[in-house]
């Protein structure tokens, strides 16, 4: 009789443990679902690429030292340049790019 109670208790613990594991695993699946990962809108990526391309074409700027981010038509510039004139030029190039409503120029002069 005692063995039967122990077996029943052991079985209940195992079933409960499996249930908890299944619940936890199904709750975590959304973390690995690519659809739930917030993505940068394609429009913002294209805008940042346009600006970066203009930096590459400029003889006065080192495009590799300037990072461009865009979000909802607002462009953020970071990185380093040699002169204040280069910083201002990067800001002007970004501002004159179609689709840009605002430029936040955080570029630092070395």
Helices and strands as residue ranges (DSSP letters): H 2-28, G 29-32, G 34-36, H 42-57, G 63-65, E 66-71, E 74-81, H 84-95, E 102-105, E 108-109
